[in-house]
């Protein structure tokens, strides 16, 4: 997958360990927080559509490269 705004593993691990025992859910980074909170108010069918678009964009390069070969 190609993820343009992805956090590094070190940042995710640091934030997760810092929240250990203090928070139930950890969403490091603004994009993760924004996506998680904005999806919370949508019905399930809408969440599925949004996430299909997000994941489709992340894997688009795999689909186009496999068609060429």
N, CA, C and O atoms as a CHARMM CRD file, in Angstrom:
* protein
*
  276
    1    1 UNK  N      0.83800  -1.18500   0.00000 PROA 1      0.00000
    2    1 UNK  CA     0.00000   0.00000   0.00000 PROA 1      0.00000
    3    1 UNK  C      0.87900   1.24300   0.00000 PROA 1      0.00000
    4    1 UNK  O      1.97100   1.25100   0.56900 PROA 1      0.00000
    5    2 UNK  N      0.39900   2.25800  -0.62800 PROA 2      0.00000
    6    2 UNK  CA     1.07700   3.53700  -0.58800 PROA 2      0.00000
    7    2 UNK  C      0.27500   4.47600   0.30600 PROA 2      0.00000
    8    2 UNK  O     -0.88300   4.79100   0.03000 PROA 2      0.00000
    9    3 UNK  N      0.90700   4.90300   1.36000 PROA 3      0.00000
   10    3 UNK  CA     0.23900   5.77200   2.31900 PROA 3      0.00000
   11    3 UNK  C      1.04800   7.05900   2.42000 PROA 3      0.00000
   12    3 UNK  O      2.15800   7.07100   2.95200 PROA 3      0.00000
   13    4 UNK  N      0.47700   8.13400   1.90400 PROA 4      0.00000
   14    4 UNK  CA     1.19900   9.39600   1.86400 PROA 4      0.00000
   15    4 UNK  C      1.38100  10.04700   3.22200 PROA 4      0.00000
   16    4 UNK  O      2.46000  10.56400   3.51400 PROA 4      0.00000
   17    5 UNK  N      0.37300  10.03400   4.04300 PROA 5      0.00000
   18    5 UNK  CA     0.43000  10.74500   5.31700 PROA 5      0.00000
   19    5 UNK  C      0.58900   9.78900   6.49800 PROA 5      0.00000
   20    5 UNK  O      0.16100  10.10100   7.60900 PROA 5      0.00000
   21    6 UNK  N      1.19200   8.64700   6.26800 PROA 6      0.00000
   22    6 UNK  CA     1.33000   7.65200   7.33500 PROA 6      0.00000
   23    6 UNK  C      2.40500   8.06300   8.33200 PROA 6      0.00000
   24    6 UNK  O      3.41700   8.66000   7.96500 PROA 6      0.00000
   25    7 UNK  N      2.17300   7.74100   9.57900 PROA 7      0.00000
   26    7 UNK  CA     3.16200   7.98100  10.62300 PROA 7      0.00000
   27    7 UNK  C      4.17700   6.84800  10.62300 PROA 7      0.00000
   28    7 UNK  O      3.89000   5.74500  10.15900 PROA 7      0.00000
   29    8 UNK  N      5.33700   7.12100  11.13300 PROA 8      0.00000
   30    8 UNK  CA     6.34900   6.06600  11.23100 PROA 8      0.00000
   31    8 UNK  C      5.97100   5.10500  12.36700 PROA 8      0.00000
   32    8 UNK  O      5.19500   5.44500  13.26000 PROA 8      0.00000
   33    9 UNK  N      6.53100   3.92300  12.30300 PROA 9      0.00000
   34    9 UNK  CA     6.26800   2.92100  13.34900 PROA 9      0.00000
   35    9 UNK  C      6.74200   3.42200  14.70600 PROA 9      0.00000
   36    9 UNK  O      6.12200   3.12600  15.72800 PROA 9      0.00000
   37   10 UNK  N      7.82500   4.17000  14.72300 PROA 10     0.00000
   38   10 UNK  CA     8.36800   4.69300  15.98600 PROA 10     0.00000
   39   10 UNK  C      7.39400   5.66400  16.64500 PROA 10     0.00000
   40   10 UNK  O      7.20900   5.62400  17.86100 PROA 10     0.00000
   41   11 UNK  N      6.77300   6.53100  15.85800 PROA 11     0.00000
   42   11 UNK  CA     5.81900   7.49600  16.40700 PROA 11     0.00000
   43   11 UNK  C      4.59000   6.77400  16.95800 PROA 11     0.00000
   44   11 UNK  O      4.11800   7.08200  18.05200 PROA 11     0.00000
   45   12 UNK  N      4.07900   5.81500  16.19400 PROA 12     0.00000
   46   12 UNK  CA     2.90000   5.06200  16.64100 PROA 12     0.00000
   47   12 UNK  C      3.21300   4.30700  17.92700 PROA 12     0.00000
   48   12 UNK  O      2.41600   4.31800  18.86500 PROA 12     0.00000
   49   13 UNK  N      4.37200   3.65200  17.97400 PROA 13     0.00000
   50   13 UNK  CA     4.75500   2.89800  19.17400 PROA 13     0.00000
   51   13 UNK  C      4.92200   3.82600  20.37800 PROA 13     0.00000
   52   13 UNK  O      4.45900   3.51000  21.47400 PROA 13     0.00000
   53   14 UNK  N      5.57900   4.96800  20.17800 PROA 14     0.00000
   54   14 UNK  CA     5.80100   5.90600  21.28100 PROA 14     0.00000
   55   14 UNK  C      4.47600   6.41100  21.84600 PROA 14     0.00000
   56   14 UNK  O      4.27100   6.40900  23.06000 PROA 14     0.00000
   57   15 UNK  N      3.58000   6.84400  20.96300 PROA 15     0.00000
   58   15 UNK  CA     2.28500   7.37100  21.41200 PROA 15     0.00000
   59   15 UNK  C      1.44500   6.28200  22.08400 PROA 15     0.00000
   60   15 UNK  O      0.75000   6.54800  23.06500 PROA 15     0.00000
   61   16 UNK  N      1.50900   5.07300  21.56000 PROA 16     0.00000
   62   16 UNK  CA     0.74600   3.97100  22.14200 PROA 16     0.00000
   63   16 UNK  C      1.26900   3.61700  23.52400 PROA 16     0.00000
   64   16 UNK  O      0.48600   3.42900  24.45400 PROA 16     0.00000
   65   17 UNK  N      2.57600   3.52300  23.66600 PROA 17     0.00000
   66   17 UNK  CA     3.15400   3.20700  24.96900 PROA 17     0.00000
   67   17 UNK  C      2.90300   4.31800  25.98400 PROA 17     0.00000
   68   17 UNK  O      2.69800   4.05000  27.16800 PROA 17     0.00000
   69   18 UNK  N      2.92100   5.55900  25.51800 PROA 18     0.00000
   70   18 UNK  CA     2.65500   6.69500  26.41600 PROA 18     0.00000
   71   18 UNK  C      1.21900   6.64300  26.95700 PROA 18     0.00000
   72   18 UNK  O      0.96400   7.06100  28.08700 PROA 18     0.00000
   73   19 UNK  N      0.28800   6.13300  26.15100 PROA 19     0.00000
   74   19 UNK  CA    -1.11700   6.08000  26.55900 PROA 19     0.00000
   75   19 UNK  C     -1.48500   4.78400  27.27400 PROA 19     0.00000
   76   19 UNK  O     -2.61000   4.63800  27.75300 PROA 19     0.00000
   77   20 UNK  N     -0.55600   3.85300  27.34700 PROA 20     0.00000
   78   20 UNK  CA    -0.83000   2.54900  27.94900 PROA 20     0.00000
   79   20 UNK  C     -1.31000   2.69400  29.39200 PROA 20     0.00000
   80   20 UNK  O     -0.62900   3.29400  30.22400 PROA 20     0.00000
   81   21 UNK  N     -2.46800   2.15000  29.67400 PROA 21     0.00000
   82   21 UNK  CA    -3.05500   2.23000  31.00000 PROA 21     0.00000
   83   21 UNK  C     -3.79200   3.52700  31.28300 PROA 21     0.00000
   84   21 UNK  O     -4.39800   3.67000  32.34500 PROA 21     0.00000
   85   22 UNK  N     -3.75300   4.47500  30.35300 PROA 22     0.00000
   86   22 UNK  CA    -4.42500   5.75700  30.55200 PROA 22     0.00000
   87   22 UNK  C     -5.62100   5.94300  29.62500 PROA 22     0.00000
   88   22 UNK  O     -6.60700   6.58200  29.99200 PROA 22     0.00000
   89   23 UNK  N     -5.52800   5.38200  28.42300 PROA 23     0.00000
   90   23 UNK  CA    -6.59200   5.53900  27.42800 PROA 23     0.00000
   91   23 UNK  C     -7.02000   4.18400  26.89600 PROA 23     0.00000
   92   23 UNK  O     -6.22200   3.24900  26.82800 PROA 23     0.00000
   93   24 UNK  N     -8.28100   4.08900  26.52100 PROA 24     0.00000
   94   24 UNK  CA    -8.79600   2.85000  25.94900 PROA 24     0.00000
   95   24 UNK  C     -8.45500   2.77100  24.46000 PROA 24     0.00000
   96   24 UNK  O     -8.07100   1.71300  23.96200 PROA 24     0.00000
   97   25 UNK  N     -8.59500   3.88400  23.76000 PROA 25     0.00000
   98   25 UNK  CA    -8.32700   3.94600  22.33200 PROA 25     0.00000
   99   25 UNK  C     -7.24200   4.97200  22.06900 PROA 25     0.00000
  100   25 UNK  O     -7.27600   6.07900  22.60600 PROA 25     0.00000
  101   26 UNK  N     -6.27900   4.59600  21.23900 PROA 26     0.00000
  102   26 UNK  CA    -5.19200   5.49500  20.88100 PROA 26     0.00000
  103   26 UNK  C     -5.23600   5.72100  19.37900 PROA 26     0.00000
  104   26 UNK  O     -5.23500   4.77200  18.59600 PROA 26     0.00000
  105   27 UNK  N     -5.27700   6.98800  18.98700 PROA 27     0.00000
  106   27 UNK  CA    -5.24700   7.35100  17.57500 PROA 27     0.00000
  107   27 UNK  C     -4.13800   8.37700  17.37700 PROA 27     0.00000
  108   27 UNK  O     -4.39200   9.58100  17.39800 PROA 27     0.00000
  109   28 UNK  N     -2.91200   7.90400  17.18600 PROA 28     0.00000
  110   28 UNK  CA    -1.81800   8.85500  17.01400 PROA 28     0.00000
  111   28 UNK  C     -1.93100   9.60000  15.68500 PROA 28     0.00000
  112   28 UNK  O     -2.27500   9.01300  14.65900 PROA 28     0.00000
  113   29 UNK  N     -1.64700  10.86000  15.71600 PROA 29     0.00000
  114   29 UNK  CA    -1.68500  11.67700  14.51400 PROA 29     0.00000
  115   29 UNK  C     -3.04300  12.30200  14.28000 PROA 29     0.00000
  116   29 UNK  O     -4.07300  11.73100  14.63900 PROA 29     0.00000
  117   30 UNK  N     -3.04100  13.47700  13.67700 PROA 30     0.00000
  118   30 UNK  CA    -4.27700  14.21300  13.43700 PROA 30     0.00000
  119   30 UNK  C     -5.21000  13.47500  12.48500 PROA 30     0.00000
  120   30 UNK  O     -6.41800  13.42900  12.71600 PROA 30     0.00000
  121   31 UNK  N     -4.66300  12.89700  11.41600 PROA 31     0.00000
  122   31 UNK  CA    -5.48700  12.23000  10.41500 PROA 31     0.00000
  123   31 UNK  C     -6.23900  11.04200  11.00800 PROA 31     0.00000
  124   31 UNK  O     -7.41900  10.85200  10.71500 PROA 31     0.00000
  125   32 UNK  N     -5.57700  10.25000  11.83000 PROA 32     0.00000
  126   32 UNK  CA    -6.23100   9.11000  12.47800 PROA 32     0.00000
  127   32 UNK  C     -7.34000   9.58200  13.41000 PROA 32     0.00000
  128   32 UNK  O     -8.43500   9.02000  13.43000 PROA 32     0.00000
  129   33 UNK  N     -7.04100  10.61600  14.17500 PROA 33     0.00000
  130   33 UNK  CA    -8.03900  11.15800  15.09500 PROA 33     0.00000
  131   33 UNK  C     -9.23500  11.71200  14.34000 PROA 33     0.00000
  132   33 UNK  O    -10.38200  11.43800  14.69200 PROA 33     0.00000
  133   34 UNK  N     -8.96200  12.49100  13.30300 PROA 34     0.00000
  134   34 UNK  CA   -10.03200  13.10100  12.51100 PROA 34     0.00000
  135   34 UNK  C    -10.90700  12.04300  11.84500 PROA 34     0.00000
  136   34 UNK  O    -12.13400  12.12300  11.90400 PROA 34     0.00000
  137   35 UNK  N    -10.28700  11.06200  11.22000 PROA 35     0.00000
  138   35 UNK  CA   -11.04400  10.01500  10.53700 PROA 35     0.00000
  139   35 UNK  C    -11.87900   9.21600  11.53700 PROA 35     0.00000
  140   35 UNK  O    -13.04900   8.93100  11.28100 PROA 35     0.00000
  141   36 UNK  N    -11.28800   8.85800  12.66400 PROA 36     0.00000
  142   36 UNK  CA   -12.01000   8.07600  13.66800 PROA 36     0.00000
  143   36 UNK  C    -13.18800   8.81600  14.26800 PROA 36     0.00000
  144   36 UNK  O    -14.25900   8.23500  14.44100 PROA 36     0.00000
  145   37 UNK  N    -13.01100  10.08100  14.58800 PROA 37     0.00000
  146   37 UNK  CA   -14.10800  10.83200  15.20100 PROA 37     0.00000
  147   37 UNK  C    -15.17800  11.20500  14.17700 PROA 37     0.00000
  148   37 UNK  O    -16.36400  11.23200  14.50700 PROA 37     0.00000
  149   38 UNK  N    -14.77800  11.48900  12.95500 PROA 38     0.00000
  150   38 UNK  CA   -15.78400  11.85100  11.95500 PROA 38     0.00000
  151   38 UNK  C    -16.61200  10.63900  11.52800 PROA 38     0.00000
  152   38 UNK  O    -17.79400  10.77700  11.21500 PROA 38     0.00000
  153   39 UNK  N    -16.00700   9.46500  11.51300 PROA 39     0.00000
  154   39 UNK  CA   -16.75000   8.26200  11.14300 PROA 39     0.00000
  155   39 UNK  C    -17.71200   7.81100  12.24400 PROA 39     0.00000
  156   39 UNK  O    -18.67800   7.09800  11.97700 PROA 39     0.00000
  157   40 UNK  N    -17.44700   8.22300  13.45900 PROA 40     0.00000
  158   40 UNK  CA   -18.26800   7.77900  14.59000 PROA 40     0.00000
  159   40 UNK  C    -19.73000   8.20500  14.44400 PROA 40     0.00000
  160   40 UNK  O    -20.62100   7.53900  14.97000 PROA 40     0.00000
  161   41 UNK  N    -19.97700   9.28400  13.75100 PROA 41     0.00000
  162   41 UNK  CA   -21.34000   9.79600  13.62900 PROA 41     0.00000
  163   41 UNK  C    -22.07800   9.29200  12.39000 PROA 41     0.00000
  164   41 UNK  O    -23.25200   9.60800  12.19800 PROA 41     0.00000
  165   42 UNK  N    -21.40800   8.52300  11.56300 PROA 42     0.00000
  166   42 UNK  CA   -22.03100   8.03300  10.33700 PROA 42     0.00000
  167   42 UNK  C    -22.65200   6.66100  10.54600 PROA 42     0.00000
  168   42 UNK  O    -22.19200   5.88900  11.38800 PROA 42     0.00000
  169   43 UNK  N    -23.69600   6.35400   9.78200 PROA 43     0.00000
  170   43 UNK  CA   -24.23200   4.98300   9.83700 PROA 43     0.00000
  171   43 UNK  C    -23.23600   4.01000   9.20500 PROA 43     0.00000
  172   43 UNK  O    -22.34100   4.41700   8.46500 PROA 43     0.00000
  173   44 UNK  N    -23.40200   2.73000   9.50200 PROA 44     0.00000
  174   44 UNK  CA   -22.44500   1.71600   9.04100 PROA 44     0.00000
  175   44 UNK  C    -22.25400   1.72400   7.52900 PROA 44     0.00000
  176   44 UNK  O    -21.12000   1.61900   7.06000 PROA 44     0.00000
  177   45 UNK  N    -23.32700   1.84600   6.75400 PROA 45     0.00000
  178   45 UNK  CA   -23.20400   1.81000   5.29500 PROA 45     0.00000
  179   45 UNK  C    -22.33900   2.96700   4.78900 PROA 45     0.00000
  180   45 UNK  O    -21.60400   2.81000   3.81400 PROA 45     0.00000
  181   46 UNK  N    -22.42200   4.11500   5.44200 PROA 46     0.00000
  182   46 UNK  CA   -21.62800   5.27200   5.04000 PROA 46     0.00000
  183   46 UNK  C    -20.16000   5.07100   5.41600 PROA 46     0.00000
  184   46 UNK  O    -19.26500   5.46300   4.66600 PROA 46     0.00000
  185   47 UNK  N    -19.91300   4.46000   6.57700 PROA 47     0.00000
  186   47 UNK  CA   -18.54600   4.16400   6.98300 PROA 47     0.00000
  187   47 UNK  C    -17.87800   3.23300   5.97000 PROA 47     0.00000
  188   47 UNK  O    -16.71600   3.41300   5.60800 PROA 47     0.00000
  189   48 UNK  N    -18.64200   2.23600   5.52500 PROA 48     0.00000
  190   48 UNK  CA   -18.11100   1.28100   4.55000 PROA 48     0.00000
  191   48 UNK  C    -17.74300   1.99000   3.25100 PROA 48     0.00000
  192   48 UNK  O    -16.69300   1.71300   2.67200 PROA 48     0.00000
  193   49 UNK  N    -18.59800   2.90200   2.78700 PROA 49     0.00000
  194   49 UNK  CA   -18.31200   3.64600   1.55500 PROA 49     0.00000
  195   49 UNK  C    -17.06700   4.52400   1.70600 PROA 49     0.00000
  196   49 UNK  O    -16.22400   4.56500   0.81000 PROA 49     0.00000
  197   50 UNK  N    -16.95400   5.21300   2.82100 PROA 50     0.00000
  198   50 UNK  CA   -15.80500   6.09000   3.05500 PROA 50     0.00000
  199   50 UNK  C    -14.51700   5.26800   3.09900 PROA 50     0.00000
  200   50 UNK  O    -13.53600   5.61200   2.43900 PROA 50     0.00000
  201   51 UNK  N    -14.51900   4.19300   3.87000 PROA 51     0.00000
  202   51 UNK  CA   -13.31300   3.38600   4.00500 PROA 51     0.00000
  203   51 UNK  C    -12.97200   2.66300   2.71100 PROA 51     0.00000
  204   51 UNK  O    -11.79400   2.43600   2.43500 PROA 51     0.00000
  205   52 UNK  N    -13.97200   2.29200   1.90400 PROA 52     0.00000
  206   52 UNK  CA   -13.69900   1.69200   0.59200 PROA 52     0.00000
  207   52 UNK  C    -12.96800   2.68800  -0.29400 PROA 52     0.00000
  208   52 UNK  O    -12.05000   2.31200  -1.02400 PROA 52     0.00000
  209   53 UNK  N    -13.36000   3.94500  -0.23900 PROA 53     0.00000
  210   53 UNK  CA   -12.67500   4.97400  -1.00500 PROA 53     0.00000
  211   53 UNK  C    -11.25200   5.20100  -0.52100 PROA 53     0.00000
  212   53 UNK  O    -10.33200   5.35400  -1.32400 PROA 53     0.00000
  213   54 UNK  N    -11.07500   5.22300   0.79700 PROA 54     0.00000
  214   54 UNK  CA    -9.74100   5.42200   1.37100 PROA 54     0.00000
  215   54 UNK  C     -8.82200   4.25900   0.99700 PROA 54     0.00000
  216   54 UNK  O     -7.70700   4.47400   0.52300 PROA 54     0.00000
  217   55 UNK  N     -9.28600   3.04100   1.20900 PROA 55     0.00000
  218   55 UNK  CA    -8.46500   1.86600   0.91500 PROA 55     0.00000
  219   55 UNK  C     -8.25300   1.70300  -0.58200 PROA 55     0.00000
  220   55 UNK  O     -7.18600   1.26400  -1.01200 PROA 55     0.00000
  221   56 UNK  N     -9.25400   2.05100  -1.37800 PROA 56     0.00000
  222   56 UNK  CA    -9.10300   1.97600  -2.82800 PROA 56     0.00000
  223   56 UNK  C     -8.01900   2.90600  -3.32500 PROA 56     0.00000
  224   56 UNK  O     -7.26500   2.55300  -4.23300 PROA 56     0.00000
  225   57 UNK  N     -7.93000   4.08400  -2.74500 PROA 57     0.00000
  226   57 UNK  CA    -6.88300   5.02400  -3.11000 PROA 57     0.00000
  227   57 UNK  C     -5.50600   4.53900  -2.69600 PROA 57     0.00000
  228   57 UNK  O     -4.51900   4.81400  -3.37900 PROA 57     0.00000
  229   58 UNK  N     -5.42800   3.81600  -1.58000 PROA 58     0.00000
  230   58 UNK  CA    -4.14400   3.31800  -1.09800 PROA 58     0.00000
  231   58 UNK  C     -3.63500   2.14900  -1.93100 PROA 58     0.00000
  232   58 UNK  O     -2.42500   1.94700  -2.03100 PROA 58     0.00000
  233   59 UNK  N     -4.53100   1.38300  -2.52400 PROA 59     0.00000
  234   59 UNK  CA    -4.13300   0.19000  -3.27100 PROA 59     0.00000
  235   59 UNK  C     -4.27500   0.37000  -4.77700 PROA 59     0.00000
  236   59 UNK  O     -4.10400  -0.59100  -5.52700 PROA 59     0.00000
  237   60 UNK  N     -4.57800   1.56100  -5.22500 PROA 60     0.00000
  238   60 UNK  CA    -4.78700   1.82500  -6.64500 PROA 60     0.00000
  239   60 UNK  C     -3.57200   1.45500  -7.47600 PROA 60     0.00000
  240   60 UNK  O     -3.71400   0.90800  -8.57000 PROA 60     0.00000
  241   61 UNK  N     -2.37600   1.74600  -6.97500 PROA 61     0.00000
  242   61 UNK  CA    -1.16000   1.42900  -7.72300 PROA 61     0.00000
  243   61 UNK  C     -0.98700  -0.07500  -7.93400 PROA 61     0.00000
  244   61 UNK  O     -0.41700  -0.49200  -8.94200 PROA 61     0.00000
  245   62 UNK  N     -1.46800  -0.89100  -6.99900 PROA 62     0.00000
  246   62 UNK  CA    -1.36300  -2.34900  -7.13500 PROA 62     0.00000
  247   62 UNK  C     -2.27500  -2.84900  -8.24300 PROA 62     0.00000
  248   62 UNK  O     -1.90500  -3.74800  -8.99800 PROA 62     0.00000
  249   63 UNK  N     -3.45500  -2.27500  -8.34100 PROA 63     0.00000
  250   63 UNK  CA    -4.41500  -2.70500  -9.34800 PROA 63     0.00000
  251   63 UNK  C     -3.90400  -2.34700 -10.73600 PROA 63     0.00000
  252   63 UNK  O     -3.94500  -3.18200 -11.64000 PROA 63     0.00000
  253   64 UNK  N     -3.42600  -1.13100 -10.92200 PROA 64     0.00000
  254   64 UNK  CA    -2.95800  -0.70200 -12.24800 PROA 64     0.00000
  255   64 UNK  C     -1.69000  -1.43800 -12.65800 PROA 64     0.00000
  256   64 UNK  O     -1.51700  -1.72600 -13.84200 PROA 64     0.00000
  257   65 UNK  N     -0.80100  -1.75100 -11.72600 PROA 65     0.00000
  258   65 UNK  CA     0.42100  -2.46700 -12.08600 PROA 65     0.00000
  259   65 UNK  C      0.14400  -3.92400 -12.39700 PROA 65     0.00000
  260   65 UNK  O      0.82600  -4.49900 -13.24500 PROA 65     0.00000
  261   66 UNK  N     -0.83100  -4.54700 -11.74500 PROA 66     0.00000
  262   66 UNK  CA    -1.14900  -5.94000 -12.02400 PROA 66     0.00000
  263   66 UNK  C     -1.87500  -6.09000 -13.34700 PROA 66     0.00000
  264   66 UNK  O     -1.80200  -7.15200 -13.96500 PROA 66     0.00000
  265   67 UNK  N     -2.57700  -5.05300 -13.80200 PROA 67     0.00000
  266   67 UNK  CA    -3.26300  -5.10800 -15.08300 PROA 67     0.00000
  267   67 UNK  C     -2.25300  -5.05300 -16.22100 PROA 67     0.00000
  268   67 UNK  O     -2.46500  -5.67300 -17.26200 PROA 67     0.00000
  269   68 UNK  N     -1.15300  -4.31500 -16.03800 PROA 68     0.00000
  270   68 UNK  CA    -0.12500  -4.16100 -17.07000 PROA 68     0.00000
  271   68 UNK  C      0.66600  -5.43000 -17.31100 PROA 68     0.00000
  272   68 UNK  O      1.14200  -5.65300 -18.42400 PROA 68     0.00000
  273   69 UNK  N      0.82100  -6.27800 -16.28400 PROA 69     0.00000
  274   69 UNK  CA     1.64700  -7.47800 -16.44200 PROA 69     0.00000
  275   69 UNK  C      0.88100  -8.64200 -16.96100 PROA 69     0.00000
  276   69 UNK  O      1.44600  -9.72000 -17.14500 PROA 69     0.00000
